[in-house]
Amino acid sequence: MDRSNALALAARTEHITPFYVMELMKHAHALELQGRSIIHMSVGEPDFTAPPRVIQALADAMQRGDTHYTAAVGIRPLRMAIADFLKARHGVDIDCDRIIVTAGASGALLLTMAAIVDPGHEILMPDPCYPCNRHFVAAFDGVAKLIPAGPEDRFQLSAAMVEAHWTPKTRGVLIASPSNPTGTSIAPDELRRIIETVAARKGLSIVDEIYLELTYQGPGEVRHRSALEISDDVIVINSFSKYFHMTGWRLGWAVVPTALIPTFEKLAQNLFICASTPSQYAALACFEPENIAIYESRKEEFRRRRDYIVPALRELGFGIPVMPDGAFYIYADCSRFLSPGLPDSNALALHILDEAGVALVPGKDFGHHDPERWLRLSYATSMENLREAVARIGKLLKR
Protein backbone atom coordinates (compact mmCIF):
# COMPACT_ATOMS: atom_id res chain seq x y z
CA MET A 1 0.00 0.00 0.00
CA ASP A 2 1.13 3.55 -0.79
CA ARG A 3 0.80 5.09 2.66
CA SER A 4 1.77 8.60 1.45
CA ASN A 5 -1.74 9.30 0.15
CA ALA A 6 -3.76 6.80 2.16
CA LEU A 7 -5.20 6.54 5.61
CA ALA A 8 -2.55 5.17 7.96
CA LEU A 9 -3.65 1.67 8.93
CA ALA A 10 -2.42 -0.50 11.77
CA ALA A 11 0.73 -2.40 10.83
CA ARG A 12 -0.90 -5.68 11.86
CA THR A 13 -3.18 -5.51 8.82
CA GLU A 14 -0.14 -6.15 6.64
CA HIS A 15 0.28 -9.56 8.29
CA ILE A 16 -3.28 -10.68 7.54
CA THR A 17 -3.57 -12.10 4.04
CA PRO A 18 -6.81 -12.54 2.10
CA PHE A 19 -8.78 -15.75 2.58
CA TYR A 20 -8.10 -17.14 -0.89
CA VAL A 21 -11.00 -19.59 -0.85
CA MET A 22 -13.37 -16.62 -0.66
CA GLU A 23 -11.63 -15.01 -3.64
CA LEU A 24 -12.00 -18.26 -5.57
CA MET A 25 -15.67 -18.41 -4.59
CA LYS A 26 -16.22 -14.96 -6.09
CA HIS A 27 -14.82 -16.25 -9.37
CA ALA A 28 -17.03 -19.35 -9.17
CA HIS A 29 -20.14 -17.22 -8.59
CA ALA A 30 -19.20 -15.01 -11.53
CA LEU A 31 -19.12 -18.12 -13.72
CA GLU A 32 -22.52 -19.17 -12.39
CA LEU A 33 -23.92 -15.75 -13.33
CA GLN A 34 -22.77 -16.53 -16.87
CA GLY A 35 -24.90 -19.67 -16.80
CA ARG A 36 -22.14 -22.16 -15.97
CA SER A 37 -22.83 -25.20 -13.81
CA ILE A 38 -20.36 -25.14 -10.90
CA ILE A 39 -19.88 -27.96 -8.39
CA HIS A 40 -18.70 -26.46 -5.13
CA MET A 41 -16.07 -28.53 -3.30
CA SER A 42 -14.36 -25.52 -1.80
CA VAL A 43 -16.05 -23.91 1.20
CA GLY A 44 -16.11 -26.08 4.33
CA GLU A 45 -19.82 -25.95 4.97
CA PRO A 46 -22.22 -28.88 5.42
CA ASP A 47 -24.81 -29.14 2.67
CA PHE A 48 -27.28 -30.14 5.39
CA THR A 49 -29.19 -27.53 7.36
CA ALA A 50 -30.49 -27.60 10.92
CA PRO A 51 -33.24 -30.19 11.56
CA PRO A 52 -36.85 -28.95 11.48
CA ARG A 53 -37.20 -29.05 15.26
CA VAL A 54 -34.21 -26.70 15.68
CA ILE A 55 -35.61 -24.32 13.09
CA GLN A 56 -38.95 -24.38 14.89
CA ALA A 57 -37.18 -23.65 18.18
CA LEU A 58 -35.69 -20.54 16.56
CA ALA A 59 -39.14 -19.39 15.41
CA ASP A 60 -40.53 -20.07 18.89
CA ALA A 61 -37.77 -17.98 20.49
CA MET A 62 -38.53 -15.10 18.15
CA GLN A 63 -42.26 -15.38 18.83
CA ARG A 64 -41.68 -15.34 22.60
CA GLY A 65 -39.52 -12.27 22.28
CA ASP A 66 -36.29 -14.01 23.35
CA THR A 67 -34.28 -11.49 21.37
CA HIS A 68 -32.70 -9.33 24.07
CA TYR A 69 -29.13 -9.43 25.36
CA THR A 70 -28.16 -12.47 27.39
CA ALA A 71 -25.32 -12.80 29.86
CA ALA A 72 -22.02 -12.38 28.03
CA VAL A 73 -21.14 -16.02 28.71
CA GLY A 74 -24.45 -17.31 27.33
CA ILE A 75 -27.75 -18.53 28.73
CA ARG A 76 -27.32 -21.01 31.55
CA PRO A 77 -29.64 -23.69 30.09
CA LEU A 78 -27.47 -23.89 26.98
CA ARG A 79 -24.25 -24.04 28.98
CA MET A 80 -25.76 -26.86 31.05
CA ALA A 81 -26.88 -28.68 27.89
CA ILE A 82 -23.37 -28.47 26.43
CA ALA A 83 -21.93 -29.82 29.70
CA ASP A 84 -24.40 -32.73 29.60
CA PHE A 85 -23.46 -33.42 25.97
CA LEU A 86 -19.75 -33.51 26.83
CA LYS A 87 -20.49 -35.91 29.69
CA ALA A 88 -22.53 -38.23 27.47
CA ARG A 89 -20.03 -38.19 24.59
CA HIS A 90 -16.69 -38.04 26.36
CA GLY A 91 -17.32 -38.97 29.98
CA VAL A 92 -16.06 -35.64 31.33
CA ASP A 93 -17.66 -33.74 34.20
CA ILE A 94 -17.42 -30.08 33.25
CA ASP A 95 -18.83 -27.35 35.48
CA CYS A 96 -21.08 -25.39 33.14
CA ASP A 97 -19.53 -22.18 34.51
CA ARG A 98 -16.41 -23.11 32.51
CA ILE A 99 -18.40 -23.01 29.25
CA ILE A 100 -18.40 -19.65 27.47
CA VAL A 101 -20.96 -19.39 24.64
CA THR A 102 -19.56 -17.31 21.80
CA ALA A 103 -20.37 -15.84 18.41
CA GLY A 104 -19.15 -18.89 16.53
CA ALA A 105 -15.87 -20.68 17.10
CA SER A 106 -14.28 -17.54 15.68
CA GLY A 107 -15.58 -15.63 18.69
CA ALA A 108 -14.07 -18.24 21.00
CA LEU A 109 -10.68 -17.95 19.29
CA LEU A 110 -10.89 -14.16 19.40
CA LEU A 111 -11.44 -14.25 23.16
CA THR A 112 -8.65 -16.78 23.62
CA MET A 113 -6.04 -14.75 21.78
CA ALA A 114 -7.16 -11.54 23.48
CA ALA A 115 -6.67 -13.29 26.81
CA ILE A 116 -3.23 -14.84 26.31
CA VAL A 117 -1.31 -13.08 23.51
CA ASP A 118 0.83 -10.01 24.05
CA PRO A 119 2.87 -8.39 21.24
CA GLY A 120 5.64 -10.73 20.15
CA HIS A 121 4.20 -13.82 21.82
CA GLU A 122 4.36 -16.97 19.71
CA ILE A 123 1.63 -19.55 19.24
CA LEU A 124 2.81 -22.81 17.66
CA MET A 125 0.58 -24.45 15.07
CA PRO A 126 1.03 -26.95 12.25
CA ASP A 127 1.60 -26.02 8.64
CA PRO A 128 -0.89 -26.67 7.03
CA CYS A 129 -3.70 -25.30 9.21
CA TYR A 130 -6.89 -23.26 8.99
CA PRO A 131 -5.71 -19.81 7.84
CA CYS A 132 -7.87 -17.72 10.17
CA ASN A 133 -6.17 -19.32 13.18
CA ARG A 134 -2.89 -17.60 12.47
CA HIS A 135 -4.67 -14.34 11.77
CA PHE A 136 -6.36 -14.36 15.17
CA VAL A 137 -2.86 -14.39 16.63
CA ALA A 138 -1.70 -11.60 14.32
CA ALA A 139 -4.72 -9.49 15.28
CA PHE A 140 -3.22 -9.15 18.76
CA ASP A 141 0.31 -8.55 17.46
CA GLY A 142 1.40 -12.07 18.22
CA VAL A 143 3.33 -14.43 15.97
CA ALA A 144 1.78 -17.59 14.54
CA LYS A 145 4.79 -19.89 14.33
CA LEU A 146 4.00 -22.46 11.66
CA ILE A 147 5.78 -25.80 11.99
CA PRO A 148 5.95 -27.89 8.78
CA ALA A 149 3.94 -31.09 9.20
CA GLY A 150 3.83 -33.54 6.31
CA PRO A 151 2.03 -36.79 5.54
CA GLU A 152 4.45 -38.71 7.75
CA ASP A 153 3.12 -36.62 10.66
CA ARG A 154 -0.50 -36.91 9.51
CA PHE A 155 -0.13 -33.15 8.91
CA GLN A 156 -0.26 -32.65 12.68
CA LEU A 157 2.08 -31.45 15.41
CA SER A 158 3.82 -33.88 17.72
CA ALA A 159 5.20 -33.37 21.20
CA ALA A 160 8.71 -33.61 19.75
CA MET A 161 7.96 -30.78 17.33
CA VAL A 162 6.57 -28.63 20.14
CA GLU A 163 9.66 -29.25 22.23
CA ALA A 164 12.02 -28.49 19.33
CA HIS A 165 10.33 -25.19 18.40
CA TRP A 166 9.53 -23.82 21.86
CA THR A 167 11.26 -20.55 22.70
CA PRO A 168 11.06 -18.07 25.59
CA LYS A 169 8.49 -16.15 23.53
CA THR A 170 6.18 -19.14 23.07
CA ARG A 171 2.86 -18.81 24.85
CA GLY A 172 1.20 -22.03 23.75
CA VAL A 173 0.00 -24.23 20.90
CA LEU A 174 -3.12 -24.20 18.76
CA ILE A 175 -4.00 -27.57 17.30
CA ALA A 176 -7.10 -28.96 15.62
CA SER A 177 -8.16 -32.58 15.77
CA PRO A 178 -9.57 -33.40 13.26
CA SER A 179 -7.99 -30.71 11.15
CA ASN A 180 -9.06 -28.35 8.45
CA PRO A 181 -7.67 -28.71 5.72
CA THR A 182 -6.57 -32.33 6.05
CA GLY A 183 -9.35 -34.16 7.89
CA THR A 184 -6.72 -35.93 10.01
CA SER A 185 -6.72 -36.26 13.78
CA ILE A 186 -4.04 -36.54 16.44
CA ALA A 187 -3.63 -39.96 18.05
CA PRO A 188 -4.85 -39.90 21.67
CA ASP A 189 -1.46 -40.80 23.16
CA GLU A 190 0.25 -38.08 21.12
CA LEU A 191 -2.38 -35.54 22.13
CA ARG A 192 -1.63 -36.34 25.77
CA ARG A 193 2.11 -35.92 25.18
CA ILE A 194 1.57 -32.54 23.49
CA ILE A 195 -0.56 -31.25 26.36
CA GLU A 196 1.95 -32.48 28.94
CA THR A 197 4.87 -30.96 27.01
CA VAL A 198 3.15 -27.58 26.85
CA ALA A 199 2.13 -27.67 30.51
CA ALA A 200 5.69 -28.47 31.58
CA ARG A 201 6.75 -25.21 29.92
CA LYS A 202 4.01 -23.19 31.64
CA GLY A 203 2.20 -22.77 28.32
CA LEU A 204 -1.39 -23.28 27.29
CA SER A 205 -2.81 -25.86 24.88
CA ILE A 206 -5.68 -24.58 22.75
CA VAL A 207 -7.49 -27.45 21.05
CA ASP A 208 -9.93 -26.87 18.21
CA GLU A 209 -12.51 -29.68 18.44
CA ILE A 210 -14.96 -28.24 15.92
CA TYR A 211 -14.92 -31.49 13.94
CA LEU A 212 -14.49 -33.91 16.84
CA GLU A 213 -18.06 -35.22 16.56
CA LEU A 214 -17.48 -35.77 12.83
CA THR A 215 -14.86 -38.48 13.26
CA TYR A 216 -15.16 -41.85 11.58
CA GLN A 217 -14.06 -44.66 13.82
CA GLY A 218 -13.61 -47.78 11.74
CA PRO A 219 -12.73 -51.33 12.78
CA GLY A 220 -9.44 -51.42 14.64
CA GLU A 221 -9.17 -47.62 14.87
CA VAL A 222 -8.51 -45.88 18.16
CA ARG A 223 -11.38 -43.92 19.69
CA HIS A 224 -10.93 -40.19 19.26
CA ARG A 225 -10.54 -38.31 22.53
CA SER A 226 -11.40 -34.84 23.67
CA ALA A 227 -8.54 -32.88 25.25
CA LEU A 228 -10.90 -32.43 28.22
CA GLU A 229 -10.40 -36.12 28.98
CA ILE A 230 -6.70 -35.42 29.44
CA SER A 231 -6.53 -32.14 31.33
CA ASP A 232 -8.65 -29.37 32.84
CA ASP A 233 -5.90 -26.85 32.09
CA VAL A 234 -6.61 -26.53 28.39
CA ILE A 235 -8.87 -24.34 26.30
CA VAL A 236 -11.17 -26.33 24.03
CA ILE A 237 -12.95 -24.60 21.15
CA ASN A 238 -16.14 -25.94 19.60
CA SER A 239 -19.00 -24.82 17.41
CA PHE A 240 -22.56 -25.49 16.32
CA SER A 241 -21.51 -24.96 12.69
CA LYS A 242 -20.27 -28.35 11.52
CA TYR A 243 -21.74 -31.33 13.39
CA PHE A 244 -24.94 -29.40 14.14
CA HIS A 245 -25.08 -27.83 10.62
CA MET A 246 -25.67 -24.25 11.78
CA THR A 247 -22.91 -22.30 10.04
CA GLY A 248 -24.78 -19.03 9.55
CA TRP A 249 -26.28 -19.08 13.03
CA ARG A 250 -22.90 -17.96 14.42
CA LEU A 251 -22.82 -19.94 17.63
CA GLY A 252 -19.90 -21.65 19.32
CA TRP A 253 -18.35 -22.21 22.71
CA ALA A 254 -15.11 -22.45 24.62
CA VAL A 255 -14.36 -24.57 27.67
CA VAL A 256 -11.77 -22.73 29.74
CA PRO A 257 -9.86 -23.42 32.97
CA THR A 258 -11.70 -22.12 36.04
CA ALA A 259 -9.09 -19.43 36.68
CA LEU A 260 -9.76 -17.87 33.25
CA ILE A 261 -13.55 -17.54 33.58
CA PRO A 262 -13.54 -13.90 34.84
CA THR A 263 -11.13 -12.83 32.10
CA PHE A 264 -13.17 -14.44 29.33
CA GLU A 265 -16.40 -12.99 30.71
CA LYS A 266 -14.91 -9.51 30.87
CA LEU A 267 -13.58 -9.76 27.31
CA ALA A 268 -16.87 -11.13 25.98
CA GLN A 269 -18.77 -8.26 27.59
CA ASN A 270 -16.61 -5.78 25.73
CA LEU A 271 -15.87 -7.48 22.43
CA PHE A 272 -19.30 -8.78 21.39
CA ILE A 273 -21.67 -8.41 24.42
CA CYS A 274 -23.23 -11.83 23.81
CA ALA A 275 -23.84 -14.45 21.16
CA SER A 276 -27.05 -14.35 19.12
CA THR A 277 -29.91 -14.75 21.59
CA PRO A 278 -32.40 -16.53 19.29
CA SER A 279 -29.64 -18.90 18.14
CA GLN A 280 -28.85 -19.78 21.75
CA TYR A 281 -32.45 -20.71 22.55
CA ALA A 282 -32.80 -22.64 19.31
CA ALA A 283 -29.58 -24.58 20.01
CA LEU A 284 -31.18 -26.16 23.06
CA ALA A 285 -33.15 -28.34 20.63
CA CYS A 286 -29.92 -29.68 19.10
CA PHE A 287 -29.46 -31.99 22.08
CA GLU A 288 -32.88 -33.63 21.88
CA PRO A 289 -32.44 -37.39 21.19
CA GLU A 290 -34.34 -37.33 17.90
CA ASN A 291 -32.08 -34.56 16.59
CA ILE A 292 -28.92 -36.31 17.77
CA ALA A 293 -30.12 -39.32 15.76
CA ILE A 294 -30.42 -37.08 12.68
CA TYR A 295 -26.90 -35.73 13.16
CA GLU A 296 -25.50 -39.23 13.53
CA SER A 297 -27.21 -40.44 10.35
CA ARG A 298 -25.79 -37.44 8.50
CA LYS A 299 -22.34 -38.24 9.85
CA GLU A 300 -22.68 -41.68 8.31
CA GLU A 301 -23.53 -40.01 5.02
CA PHE A 302 -20.31 -37.99 5.24
CA ARG A 303 -18.42 -41.23 5.84
CA ARG A 304 -20.09 -42.80 2.79
CA ARG A 305 -19.02 -39.84 0.67
CA ARG A 306 -15.45 -40.06 1.95
CA ASP A 307 -15.32 -43.76 1.17
CA TYR A 308 -16.34 -42.98 -2.41
CA ILE A 309 -14.30 -39.87 -3.17
CA VAL A 310 -10.90 -40.92 -1.78
CA PRO A 311 -10.44 -44.00 -4.03
CA ALA A 312 -12.03 -42.14 -6.95
CA LEU A 313 -9.48 -39.33 -6.70
CA ARG A 314 -6.63 -41.79 -6.30
CA GLU A 315 -7.76 -43.54 -9.47
CA LEU A 316 -7.60 -40.19 -11.29
CA GLY A 317 -3.96 -39.86 -10.18
CA PHE A 318 -4.18 -37.58 -7.15
CA GLY A 319 -1.98 -38.54 -4.21
CA ILE A 320 -3.81 -38.94 -0.92
CA PRO A 321 -1.09 -40.17 1.42
CA VAL A 322 -3.20 -40.01 4.59
CA MET A 323 -6.77 -41.26 4.80
CA PRO A 324 -8.83 -38.51 6.46
CA ASP A 325 -10.58 -39.82 9.55
CA GLY A 326 -12.79 -36.84 10.32
CA ALA A 327 -14.38 -33.61 9.11
CA PHE A 328 -15.23 -33.54 5.38
CA TYR A 329 -11.92 -32.62 3.74
CA ILE A 330 -9.29 -34.30 1.62
CA TYR A 331 -5.77 -32.90 1.22
CA ALA A 332 -4.71 -34.15 -2.18
CA ASP A 333 -1.27 -34.05 -3.78
CA CYS A 334 -1.73 -32.71 -7.31
CA SER A 335 1.97 -32.53 -8.27
CA ARG A 336 1.50 -35.21 -10.96
CA PHE A 337 -0.62 -32.74 -12.95
CA LEU A 338 1.66 -29.69 -12.72
CA SER A 339 3.53 -28.41 -15.74
CA PRO A 340 5.15 -25.21 -17.02
CA GLY A 341 1.68 -24.06 -18.05
CA LEU A 342 0.18 -25.09 -14.70
CA PRO A 343 3.07 -24.54 -12.30
CA ASP A 344 1.25 -24.87 -8.97
CA SER A 345 -1.98 -25.88 -7.26
CA ASN A 346 -3.38 -22.37 -7.55
CA ALA A 347 -3.09 -22.42 -11.34
CA LEU A 348 -4.48 -25.95 -11.43
CA ALA A 349 -7.46 -25.02 -9.23
CA LEU A 350 -8.32 -22.12 -11.52
CA HIS A 351 -7.91 -24.36 -14.57
CA ILE A 352 -10.25 -26.99 -13.11
CA LEU A 353 -12.77 -24.31 -12.19
CA ASP A 354 -12.70 -22.60 -15.58
CA GLU A 355 -12.61 -25.75 -17.72
CA ALA A 356 -14.46 -28.36 -15.65
CA GLY A 357 -16.69 -26.23 -13.46
CA VAL A 358 -15.45 -27.73 -10.18
CA ALA A 359 -14.35 -25.41 -7.38
CA LEU A 360 -11.41 -26.63 -5.26
CA VAL A 361 -9.04 -24.77 -2.91
CA PRO A 362 -5.29 -24.40 -3.53
CA GLY A 363 -2.87 -25.13 -0.72
CA LYS A 364 -1.63 -21.55 -0.41
CA ASP A 365 -4.56 -20.77 1.89
CA PHE A 366 -3.26 -23.14 4.54
CA GLY A 367 0.41 -22.34 5.04
CA HIS A 368 3.86 -22.16 3.51
CA HIS A 369 4.99 -25.80 3.50
CA ASP A 370 4.83 -27.01 -0.13
CA PRO A 371 1.45 -25.35 -0.76
CA GLU A 372 1.95 -25.59 -4.51
CA ARG A 373 1.59 -29.39 -4.27
CA TRP A 374 -1.74 -29.54 -2.48
CA LEU A 375 -5.43 -29.03 -3.12
CA ARG A 376 -8.14 -29.16 -0.48
CA LEU A 377 -11.40 -30.77 -1.51
CA SER A 378 -14.56 -30.64 0.57
CA TYR A 379 -16.95 -33.57 0.19
CA ALA A 380 -19.76 -31.72 1.98
CA THR A 381 -21.95 -32.06 -1.07
CA SER A 382 -24.21 -34.74 -2.48
CA MET A 383 -23.01 -38.08 -3.86
CA GLU A 384 -24.50 -37.03 -7.19
CA ASN A 385 -22.31 -33.94 -7.23
CA LEU A 386 -19.24 -35.90 -6.17
CA ARG A 387 -19.67 -38.40 -9.00
CA GLU A 388 -20.21 -35.61 -11.49
CA ALA A 389 -17.15 -33.75 -10.19
CA VAL A 390 -14.98 -36.86 -10.59
CA ALA A 391 -16.28 -37.35 -14.14
CA ARG A 392 -15.61 -33.71 -15.09
CA ILE A 393 -12.11 -33.64 -13.60
CA GLY A 394 -11.27 -37.00 -15.12
CA LYS A 395 -12.36 -35.83 -18.56
CA LEU A 396 -10.30 -32.65 -18.23
CA LEU A 397 -7.16 -34.46 -17.08
CA LYS A 398 -7.33 -36.89 -20.00
CA ARG A 399 -7.22 -34.09 -22.57
N, C-alpha and C positions, 0 to 999 in steps of 0.2 A: 504494500500500500504506500502511495505517496502521501506522507504525513504533512507535507508542507502546506497543502491546500485542503486538508481533510480534518474532520474532528479527531482530536487525539483520543484514541481508544486505549483501554487497558492492555498492557503488554501480554497478559495471559491469553488474549484472544488469538494471538499469533500461534499459540501452541495447540489450538483446537482446530483440527482439520474437518472438512465437510464429511458428512456421512454419505459415502459414495453410493450405497444402495439406494438412497433416496434420490440421488441424481440420476441413477440408472432407471428408477421407477418413473421419473418425469419423462424420460425418453420413451419408455414403454407406453405410457399413457398417450404421448404424442402420436405414436404409431397407431394406437387404438382409435384415436380421433380421425385418422386417415382411413379407417375401416379395416385395419389389420386385426387378425385374430392372434392374441398374445396369451401364452400360458405362463402364469406367474409362479416361478419357483425361486423367488428372491426374498421377499419380506417374510420374516419369521412370525407369521400370524396364523393361528388355527383357522381352517375354513369353516369350522363349526362355530355356532354362536351359543349364548347362554341357553339352558333349557327353559321351556315355557314357564315353569314354576318360578324360576328366578326372575324372568321378565315380568311376570305378574306381581312378584314381590316388589319390584321397582315401581310399578304403577300404583300399587297399594300404598307405598311410602309417600309417593307424590300426592295421592288423594287424601291421605291423612294429614298432610302438611309437614311431614318429616323432611324439611328442606332447610332448616336453620343450622347455624354452626353447631358442631359437636365439640366435645373435649378435644384438645389438640392430639391426644394419643388415640383417639377413636372411641366409639361407643363400647361400653363394657360388655354388652351381650355378644358383640362380634369378637372381642378379644378373648372372651371365655370360650366361644365356639372354636376359635383357632387353636386354643390350648387343648381343648378336648380332641380335636382332629389330630394334633401332634401326638397326643397320648395314644389314640387308637392306632395310628399309622406307625409310630416309631417308639412307642413305649416310654416316652419321656414325660416327666411331671414338670410342667412349666407354669410358674405363677403367671397368671394373665397380666399382671402389672408389668411384666417384662416385655410384653408384646405392644409394639408401637404401630398403629395403623397409619399408612402413609398414602400419598398420592402416587400410586404405582410403585413398583420396585425402584424406579428412578428416584422417587422421593426418599425412599429408604437409604439409597446410596448417597444422595445429597446430604442427608442428615449425618450419615456416618463420616463422610469426608470432612464436613464442617466441624465435627466433634473431635477428630483425631489428627488432622493434617495441618501443620504449620508450614510457612514458606520453606522450601528446600527439603522437606521430609519426603522420603521415598516410600512407595508402596510397590511391593514385588507382585508381578502377575505374569502369566505365561504369554508367550507369543507363538501362536495366535490367541486372541481373546476378543470379546465383544468390545467394539471400539469406544462406546460411550463410557466404559469403565475407566479407561485411562483419562478421559476428558473430565470426569468428575474430580479426579485428583488434580488435574491442571487448573480446574476452576478455583481451587483454593491455594494455588501457587505451589503445589506439591509436584513431585516427579514420579510418573508412572514408569517404573523400571521393568522393561520387558525382557524376559528370559527366554531365549529360543527353546522351544519344546517341539520335537519332531515326532514322527510316527512311532519311533522306538520308545518314546515316553508317553504314548497315547495322547500327545499334544497337551500334556498336563505337567504341572510342577511336581517335583519330588522334594522330600525333605533334604536330600543331598544338594539339590539346586538352591534351595532356600539358604542352607548353611553356607554354600560357596559364594552367594551374591549378597549376603547380609553385610551392611556397613553401619557405622555409627549413626548415619542419617536415616536408616530404615525404621519405619514405624510399624509395618506389618505386611501382610500378604492379602491379596484379593484373588480368590480362586472360585471357579464355578464347576459344579459337578451335578449333572452332566453340563457340558460346555456348549455355548454358542461361540464359534461356528462348527465345532467338530462332532457334537453329539456323543462325545466320550466322557466317561466318568473316572473318578479317582478311586482306586481300590481302597476298601475300608482300612486295611492296615497301614497303607501309605498316608491316608488322610489323618489317621491318628499320629503318625510320625511327624507330619507337617505341623499339626497343631501343637504338639509337644516341643518341636524345635523352635517354633515362634515364641511359645510361652517361656521357654528357657532364656530367651533373649529379651524378655520384658516387652514383647511386641503383641500385636493383636491379629488374630485370624478372622478375616471377613469371608464368609462362605455364601456364595450365591447358589441357592437351592431352588431357583425358579422352575427348573425342569425336573426336580427330584421325583415328583409323582408321575412323571412321564418317562420312567425307566422300564426297560424290557428285560425281565429276569428269565432267562431261558434255562433249560436243563443243565445242571452242573455249574451255573454261574453263581457268583457270590451275591448275597443280598446287599443292595445299596443301603448305605447308612446316612442318617443325618448327622451333621457335626454336633448337634445337641446331644446325641447319644455318647459323645466322647468327652465333652467339656461344657461347663456353664460359662466359661470365660471366653466366649466367641460371640461374634455378631453374625447372625444368620439372616439372609435376605430372602424374601419370597414374594409371591404375587398371585393375584387372581387372573392374570392375563392368559397363561398358557394352559395349565391343566383345567382351569375353570372356564376358559374360553371367553374372557371378558376384557379383551385388550383395550378397547376404547372407554371402558368404565373407569379407568385410572385408579386402581385400588391395589395396594400391596401391604406388606408388613415387614417389620424387623423384630427379631428377638435379640434383646441386648442384655448384657450382664447387669445385675441389680444396681451396681454402683453408677451405671451410666444413665439410668432412667431419668433423673432430674435434668441432666444435660440435654438428652434427646427431647424431652418435653418442652424445655425452654426454646430449643432451636425450632421445633415444629410450630410452636406458637408464633414465632416471628417469621419463619420462612414460607409457610403456606397455611397457617391457622388451623386447618383440619383437612382431612380427605373428604371427597364428595359424600355428603350426607345421604342422599337417596341410594347411592351405590353401596354404602355401608349397610343400610337396612336390607337392601335386596340380597347382599352377600350372605346373610344369615340363612337363606334358603339353599345355598350351595351345599350345606352340610346335611341336608335331609337325605335319608337313605336312598330314596328313589332317584335323587339327582346324582348321588355318588355312583349309583349303578350305571347311570347314563355316561358319566365321565369315564368309568372303567371300560365300558363297551367301546367308547371312542378311542381310548388308549389302545385297545386291541386293534382297532382299525389303523391307527398310526403304525403299529407293529407290522400289520399286513402290508401296508404300503412300503415300509422299509424293506421287508423281505422280498418284495418285487423289485424295487428300484435299484438296490445295491448290485445284485447280479446282472441286471439289465445294463447298467452303466459299465460294469466291468467287461461285459461282452462287447460293448462299443469300443473299448480300449482305454477307458479312464482307469487310473490307478486309485484304488480305495484300500490303503494299507491297513486301516483299522476299522473294524466293524463298529458303527455307532451303536451304543447300547442305551441311548436315551434321547430325549428331545425329538426334533423332526428335521435334523440336518445331516448332510453328508459333506465331508471335506474331500474333494476329489482332485487327484493329481492329473492335470491336463497337459503335462509337458510333452507327451507323445504328439500332440496336435499343433505344437508351436512351430513357427517357421519365420524366415525373414519378413514375410508379409503379415504374420500374426505373432509378434515377438513375445507376448506375455498374456497372462490370463485376462487382463483388462481388454486387450484387443480381441481376444477370442470371445469373451462374453458379449461384446458389442456386435461381433460378427454373427454369433448365434442368435442374438436378439433381432438384428436386422434381416438376416436371411432365413431363419427358421421360426422366428416368432416365439422364442422361449427365453424368458428372463431369468438369468442366473447372476450370481454376485462374484466379482473377482476378489482374489485374496488380499488386495491392497487395503481393504477396509479393516482387516483384522490384525495387522502388525507389519513387521519389517523382515521377518524371517522367511525368505524364499516366497514372497507373496505372488510372484509372477508364475509360480507353478500350480497354484491352487484356485479352485472354484468352490464356492459354497452353494449347495442346492438344498432348497427346502422342499420336503415332500408333504407339506401341509396343504395338499390339494387332492382332488378326487383321483381314484384309480384310473378313471377314464382320461383325465388330463395327463397323468403320469405316462400312460401307455402312448398317448398321442405325442407327448414331449419326446419320449425315447425314439419314436418313429421319425419325427421331424429332425432331431439331432443326428440320428443314424443316417438319414438320407443326405443331409448336408455334408457330413464327414466323408461319405463315400464319393462325393463329387471330385 
